[in-house]
Amino acid sequence: MSVFRRAAALWVLPRGVCPKVLVLTEASIAAEAWKTPVAYVDIPEDTYCAEAAATGLDPWWLYAFSSMFASVREQRWDRVGHDYTQLTGRSPLALRDVLSAYR
């Protein structure tokens, strides 16, 4: 499964699934869950867009992913709240459990 399809899988998780915030140090969890090496590589946005477009990724998804990645770079999602638990009465799933479901 390509990295782009794995990233997309995080966008189409079943209702009620809210993985904890993914940070760079959690690449080892992804590697273990997917049983494949995973490494963070910081690439310029234009390089990412060109590579993703070359895979045939729909332009809407290209925009969605590139703007999401820009938000991550700007640390706009750097906090974990308790909203999910307050709204659902359940704890969010562990990242390892979510990624293991999408091998």
C-alpha positions in Angstrom: 0.0 0.0 0.0 1.4 3.4 -0.9 2.2 6.1 1.6 -0.5 8.2 -0.1 -3.1 5.5 0.3 -2.1 5.1 4.0 -2.4 8.8 4.6 -5.8 8.8 2.9 -6.9 5.9 5.1 -6.6 8.2 8.1 -9.1 10.5 6.4 -11.7 7.8 5.9 -11.7 6.2 9.3 -14.9 4.7 10.6 -17.2 7.0 12.7 -16.0 7.3 16.3 -12.4 6.7 15.4 -10.2 9.6 16.5 -6.5 8.8 16.6 -4.3 10.6 19.1 -2.2 13.4 17.6 0.5 12.1 15.3 3.9 13.5 15.9 7.2 12.8 14.1 8.4 10.5 16.9 5.5 8.2 16.4 6.9 7.0 13.0 8.2 4.0 14.9 4.6 3.1 15.9 3.6 3.3 12.2 6.5 1.2 11.2 5.6 -1.5 13.8 1.9 -1.4 12.9 2.5 -1.6 9.1 5.5 -3.9 9.4 7.5 -1.7 7.1 10.2 1.0 7.6 8.7 4.4 8.1 10.7 7.6 8.2 9.8 11.3 8.2 11.3 13.2 5.3 10.7 16.9 5.2 10.1 17.8 1.6 9.1 21.2 0.1 5.3 21.6 -0.5 5.8 21.9 -4.3 7.8 18.6 -4.4 5.1 16.8 -2.4 2.4 18.2 -4.8 4.3 17.2 -7.9 4.9 13.7 -6.6 1.3 13.2 -5.3 -0.1 14.5 -8.6 2.1 12.1 -10.5 0.3 9.2 -8.7 -3.0 10.3 -10.1 -4.3 11.8 -6.8 -7.5 13.7 -7.3 -6.7 17.5 -7.2 -9.2 18.0 -4.3 -7.3 15.5 -2.2 -4.0 17.1 -3.3 -5.3 20.4 -1.9 -6.7 18.8 1.3 -3.4 17.0 2.1 -1.1 19.8 1.2 -3.1 22.3 3.3 -3.3 19.8 6.2 0.5 19.3 6.0 1.0 23.1 6.0 -1.1 23.3 9.2 1.1 20.6 10.8 4.3 22.5 9.9 2.8 25.6 11.4 2.0 23.6 14.6 -1.6 24.5 14.4 -2.6 21.0 15.7 0.0 20.7 18.4 -2.4 20.2 21.3 -4.5 17.2 22.4 -7.8 18.1 23.9 -10.5 16.0 25.6 -13.3 17.0 23.2 -13.6 13.5 21.8 -14.1 11.9 25.2 -16.4 14.6 26.3 -18.6 14.3 23.2 -18.6 10.5 22.9 -18.0 9.3 26.5 -15.2 7.1 25.2 -11.5 7.5 25.0 -9.9 7.9 21.5 -8.3 4.8 20.0 -4.5 4.5 20.3 -2.6 5.3 17.2 -1.1 1.8 17.1 -4.7 0.3 17.0 -5.9 2.6 14.2 -2.8 2.0 12.0 -2.9 -1.7 12.6 -6.4 -1.8 11.2 -5.2 -0.3 7.9 -2.2 -2.4 7.0 
